[in-house]
Amino acid sequence: MRRLCRGVAFVVADPERRAAYAATVAQNGPKVFGAPMRAFATLREAEAWLTGRLLDGDAPRRPAPNTQEVL
């Protein structure tokens, strides 16, 4: 069995709450198994980040540095 861990995504529609969340994570670092955590405005954006898929107009990006395969 293979699992891919990219991180933890939260959907926070309110821009002010999303900015406050980002500031907290930047200050305290990720708290969930050392995985990167990010907040997104939509579920589609969060899913794209977690799966590594591109949204329309996105530039290709590399997987998160702590991406791991567990056998």
DSSP file (Angstrom, degrees, kcal/mol; ACC not computed):
  #  RESIDUE AA STRUCTURE BP1 BP2  ACC     N-H-->O    O-->H-N    N-H-->O    O-->H-N    TCO  KAPPA ALPHA  PHI   PSI    X-CA   Y-CA   Z-CA
    1    1 A M              0   0    0      0, 0.0     2,-0.4     0, 0.0     0, 0.0   0.000 360.0 360.0 360.0 134.3    0.0    0.0    0.0
    2    2 A R        -     0   0    0     69,-0.1     2,-0.4    67,-0.1    69,-0.2  -0.939 360.0-175.9-117.3 137.0    1.3    3.4   -0.9
    3    3 A R  E     -A   70   0A   0     67,-0.6    67,-0.9    -2,-0.4     2,-0.5  -0.976  13.0-150.5-129.0 145.6    0.3    6.7    0.6
    4    4 A L  E     -A   69   0A   0     -2,-0.4     2,-0.7    65,-0.2    65,-0.2  -0.968   7.0-163.7-117.5 124.4    1.3   10.2   -0.3
    5    5 A C        +     0   0    0     63,-0.9    63,-0.5    -2,-0.5     3,-0.1  -0.915  21.9 158.5-111.0 109.7    1.4   12.9    2.4
    6    6 A R        -     0   0    0     -2,-0.7     2,-0.3     1,-0.4    60,-0.2   0.733  58.1 -89.2 -97.7 -28.9    1.5   16.4    1.0
    7    7 A G        -     0   0    0     28,-0.1     2,-0.4    43,-0.1    -1,-0.4  -0.984  47.3 -59.4 151.7-162.8    0.2   18.2    4.1
    8    8 A V  E     -b   37   0B   0     28,-2.5    30,-2.0    -2,-0.3     2,-0.4  -0.986  43.0-163.3-124.9 127.8   -2.9   19.4    5.7
    9    9 A A  E     -b   38   0B   0     -2,-0.4     2,-0.4    28,-0.2    30,-0.2  -0.901   3.4-166.8-115.7 140.7   -5.3   21.8    4.0
   10   10 A F  E     -b   39   0B   0     28,-2.3    30,-3.0    -2,-0.4     2,-0.7  -0.959  16.9-138.1-121.2 142.6   -8.0   23.9    5.5
   11   11 A V  E     +b   40   0B   0     -2,-0.4     2,-0.5    28,-0.2    30,-0.2  -0.906  28.2 169.5-102.1 115.5  -10.8   25.7    3.6
   12   12 A V        -     0   0    0     28,-2.8     6,-0.1    -2,-0.7    30,-0.1  -0.930  13.7-172.5-128.2 103.8  -11.3   29.2    5.1
   13   13 A A        +     0   0    0     -2,-0.5    -1,-0.1     4,-0.1    28,-0.1   0.837  63.6  85.2 -70.0 -33.8  -13.5   31.3    2.9
   14   14 A D  S  > S-     0   0    0      1,-0.2     4,-2.3     2,-0.0     5,-0.2  -0.575  70.4-149.4 -74.7 120.3  -13.1   34.6    4.9
   15   15 A P  H  > S+     0   0    0      0, 0.0     4,-2.3     0, 0.0     5,-0.2   0.853  95.2  52.3 -59.4 -36.6   -9.9   36.3    3.7
   16   16 A E  H  > S+     0   0    0      2,-0.2     4,-2.2     1,-0.2     5,-0.2   0.923 111.8  45.0 -67.5 -43.1   -9.2   37.9    7.2
   17   17 A R  H  > S+     0   0    0      2,-0.2     4,-2.4     1,-0.2    -1,-0.2   0.874 112.2  53.0 -66.9 -36.2   -9.4   34.5    9.0
   18   18 A R  H  X S+     0   0    0     -4,-2.3     4,-2.4     2,-0.2    -2,-0.2   0.907 109.9  47.9 -65.2 -41.2   -7.3   32.9    6.3
   19   19 A A  H  X S+     0   0    0     -4,-2.3     4,-2.2     2,-0.2    -2,-0.2   0.894 111.6  50.0 -65.7 -40.3   -4.6   35.6    6.7
   20   20 A A  H  X S+     0   0    0     -4,-2.2     4,-2.1     2,-0.2    -2,-0.2   0.901 110.9  49.8 -64.9 -40.2   -4.7   35.2   10.5
   21   21 A Y  H  X S+     0   0    0     -4,-2.4     4,-2.5     2,-0.2     5,-0.2   0.931 110.1  50.2 -62.1 -46.3   -4.4   31.4   10.1
   22   22 A A  H  X S+     0   0    0     -4,-2.4     4,-2.4     1,-0.2    -2,-0.2   0.890 110.3  50.3 -60.9 -40.0   -1.4   31.8    7.7
   23   23 A A  H  X S+     0   0    0     -4,-2.2     4,-2.0     2,-0.2    -1,-0.2   0.896 110.3  49.9 -65.5 -40.0    0.3   34.2   10.2
   24   24 A T  H  X S+     0   0    0     -4,-2.1     4,-2.9     2,-0.2     5,-0.3   0.924 112.4  46.3 -64.3 -45.0   -0.2   31.7   13.1
   25   25 A V  H  X S+     0   0    0     -4,-2.5     4,-2.5     1,-0.2    -2,-0.2   0.900 111.7  52.1 -64.9 -40.1    1.3   28.8   11.0
   26   26 A A  H  < S+     0   0    0     -4,-2.4    -1,-0.2    -5,-0.2    -2,-0.2   0.881 115.7  41.4 -63.0 -37.5    4.2   31.0    9.9
   27   27 A Q  H  < S+     0   0    0     -4,-2.0    -2,-0.2    -5,-0.2    -1,-0.2   0.919 127.8  28.0 -76.2 -44.6    4.9   31.9   13.6
   28   28 A N  H  < S-     0   0    0     -4,-2.9    -3,-0.2    -5,-0.2    -2,-0.2   0.618 100.9-133.6 -96.4 -14.6    4.4   28.5   15.2
   29   29 A G     <  -     0   0    0     -4,-2.5    -1,-0.1    -5,-0.3    -2,-0.1  -0.036  47.3 -38.2  79.5 168.6    5.3   26.1   12.3
   30   30 A P        -     0   0    0      0, 0.0     4,-0.1     0, 0.0     3,-0.1  -0.372  49.2-171.6 -67.3 144.3    3.3   23.1   11.2
   31   31 A K        +     0   0    0      4,-0.1     2,-0.9     1,-0.1    -2,-0.0   0.558  58.9  85.8-112.5 -12.9    1.7   21.1   14.1
   32   32 A V  S >  S-     0   0    0      3,-0.5     3,-2.5     1,-0.2    -1,-0.1  -0.790 121.3 -45.5-101.2  98.6    0.4   18.0   12.3
   33   33 A F  T 3  S-     0   0    0     -2,-0.9    -1,-0.2     1,-0.3    -2,-0.1   0.741 103.3 -68.7  54.8  26.9    3.1   15.3   12.0
   34   34 A G  T 3  S+     0   0    0      1,-0.2    -1,-0.3    -4,-0.1    -3,-0.1   0.608  98.6 143.4  70.8  10.7    5.5   18.0   10.8
   35   35 A A    <   -     0   0    0     -3,-2.5    -3,-0.5     1,-0.1    -1,-0.2  -0.525  58.8-100.3 -83.8 149.6    3.5   18.4    7.6
   36   36 A P        -     0   0    0      0, 0.0   -28,-2.5     0, 0.0     2,-0.4  -0.412  38.1-156.8 -65.4 144.4    3.0   21.7    5.9
   37   37 A M  E     +b    8   0B   0    -30,-0.2     2,-0.3    -2,-0.1   -28,-0.2  -0.977  15.4 171.8-125.3 138.6   -0.4   23.3    6.6
   38   38 A R  E     -b    9   0B   0    -30,-2.0   -28,-2.3    -2,-0.4     2,-0.4  -0.982  24.2-136.0-142.8 154.3   -2.1   25.8    4.4
   39   39 A A  E     -b   10   0B   0     -2,-0.3     2,-0.3   -30,-0.2   -28,-0.2  -0.907  22.6-168.5-110.6 141.0   -5.5   27.5    4.2
   40   40 A F  E     -b   11   0B   0    -30,-3.0   -28,-2.8    -2,-0.4     3,-0.0  -0.885  28.7-131.5-128.0 157.3   -7.4   28.0    1.0
   41   41 A A  S    S+     0   0    0     -2,-0.3     2,-0.3   -30,-0.2    -1,-0.1   0.800  91.1  29.3 -77.2 -30.0  -10.4   29.9   -0.1
   42   42 A T  S  > S-     0   0    0      1,-0.1     4,-1.9   -30,-0.1     5,-0.1  -0.914  73.5-123.6-132.7 157.3  -12.1   27.0   -2.0
   43   43 A L  H  > S+     0   0    0     -2,-0.3     4,-2.8     1,-0.2     5,-0.2   0.852 112.4  59.6 -63.8 -34.9  -12.2   23.2   -1.7
   44   44 A R  H  > S+     0   0    0      1,-0.2     4,-2.2     2,-0.2    -1,-0.2   0.913 106.0  46.7 -61.2 -43.7  -11.0   23.0   -5.3
   45   45 A E  H  > S+     0   0    0      2,-0.2     4,-2.2     1,-0.2    -1,-0.2   0.914 113.0  49.3 -64.4 -42.8   -7.8   24.9   -4.5
   46   46 A A  H  X S+     0   0    0     -4,-1.9     4,-2.5     1,-0.2    -2,-0.2   0.920 111.6  48.5 -63.2 -44.0   -7.1   22.8   -1.4
   47   47 A E  H  X S+     0   0    0     -4,-2.8     4,-2.2     1,-0.2     6,-0.3   0.900 110.1  51.8 -63.8 -40.8   -7.6   19.6   -3.4
   48   48 A A  H  X>S+     0   0    0     -4,-2.2     4,-1.4    -5,-0.2     5,-0.9   0.906 111.6  47.1 -62.5 -41.6   -5.3   20.8   -6.1
   49   49 A W  H  <5S+     0   0    0     -4,-2.2    -2,-0.2     1,-0.2    -1,-0.2   0.921 113.6  47.6 -66.2 -43.8   -2.6   21.5   -3.5
   50   50 A L  H  <5S+     0   0    0     -4,-2.5    -2,-0.2     1,-0.2    -1,-0.2   0.854 120.0  37.4 -67.2 -34.8   -3.0   18.2   -1.7
   51   51 A T  H  <5S-     0   0    0     -4,-2.2    -1,-0.2    -5,-0.2    -2,-0.2   0.577 106.2-121.3 -94.9 -10.2   -2.9   16.2   -4.9
   52   52 A G  T  <5 +     0   0    0     -4,-1.4     9,-0.2     1,-0.3    -3,-0.2   0.570  62.3 145.4  81.5   7.9   -0.3   18.2   -6.8
   53   53 A R      < -     0   0    0     -5,-0.9     2,-0.3    -6,-0.3    -1,-0.3  -0.445  47.5-119.6 -77.7 154.8   -2.7   18.9   -9.7
   54   54 A L        -     0   0    0     -2,-0.1     2,-0.2    -3,-0.1    -1,-0.1  -0.712  16.1-142.5 -93.9 143.8   -2.6   22.3  -11.4
   55   55 A L    >   -     0   0    0     -2,-0.3     3,-2.4     1,-0.1   -10,-0.0  -0.613  49.2 -68.5 -92.1 164.0   -5.4   24.7  -11.6
   56   56 A D  T 3  S+     0   0    0      1,-0.3    -1,-0.1    -2,-0.2     3,-0.1  -0.297 124.2  12.0 -54.0 127.3   -6.0   26.7  -14.8
   57   57 A G  T 3  S+     0   0    0      1,-0.3    -1,-0.3    -3,-0.1     2,-0.2   0.378  94.3 134.5  86.7  -4.4   -3.2   29.2  -15.2
   58   58 A D    <   -     0   0    0     -3,-2.4    -1,-0.3     1,-0.1    -4,-0.1  -0.498  54.3-126.2 -77.3 146.8   -0.9   27.7  -12.6
   59   59 A A        -     0   0    0     -2,-0.2    -4,-0.1     1,-0.1    -1,-0.1  -0.653  39.1 -92.0 -84.1 148.5    2.7   27.2  -13.3
   60   60 A P        -     0   0    0      0, 0.0     2,-0.3     0, 0.0    -1,-0.1  -0.301  50.7-169.6 -58.2 144.8    4.1   23.6  -12.7
   61   61 A R        -     0   0    0     -9,-0.2     3,-0.1    -3,-0.1    -3,-0.0  -0.929  21.5-108.7-136.5 161.5    5.5   23.1   -9.2
   62   62 A R        -     0   0    0     -2,-0.3   -10,-0.0     1,-0.1     0, 0.0  -0.491  44.2 -93.7 -84.3 157.2    7.5   20.5   -7.4
   63   63 A P        -     0   0    0      0, 0.0    -1,-0.1     0, 0.0   -57,-0.0  -0.247  57.8 -77.6 -63.1 159.7    5.9   18.3   -4.7
   64   64 A A    >   -     0   0    0      1,-0.1     3,-1.9     2,-0.1   -59,-0.1  -0.291  44.2-117.6 -56.5 144.2    6.2   19.4   -1.1
   65   65 A P  T 3  S+     0   0    0      0, 0.0    -1,-0.1     0, 0.0   -59,-0.0   0.746 112.0  50.5 -62.0 -23.9    9.7   18.7    0.2
   66   66 A N  T 3  S+     0   0    0    -60,-0.2     2,-0.1     2,-0.1   -61,-0.1   0.170  74.9 140.2-101.9  20.2    8.5   16.3    2.9
   67   67 A T    <   -     0   0    0     -3,-1.9     2,-0.3   -61,-0.1   -61,-0.1  -0.434  32.4-173.2 -61.6 131.2    6.4   14.2    0.5
   68   68 A Q        -     0   0    0    -63,-0.5   -63,-0.9    -2,-0.1     2,-0.5  -0.947  24.4-143.1-131.3 148.5    6.9   10.6    1.6
   69   69 A E  E     -A    4   0A   0     -2,-0.3     2,-0.5   -65,-0.2   -65,-0.2  -0.947  16.1-160.6-106.8 132.2    5.9    7.2    0.3
   70   70 A V  E      A    3   0A   0    -67,-0.9   -67,-0.6    -2,-0.5    -2,-0.0  -0.959 360.0 360.0-114.5 122.1    4.9    4.6    2.9
   71   71 A L              0   0    0     -2,-0.5    -1,-0.1   -69,-0.2   -69,-0.1   0.433 360.0 360.0 -95.0 360.0    5.0    1.0    1.8
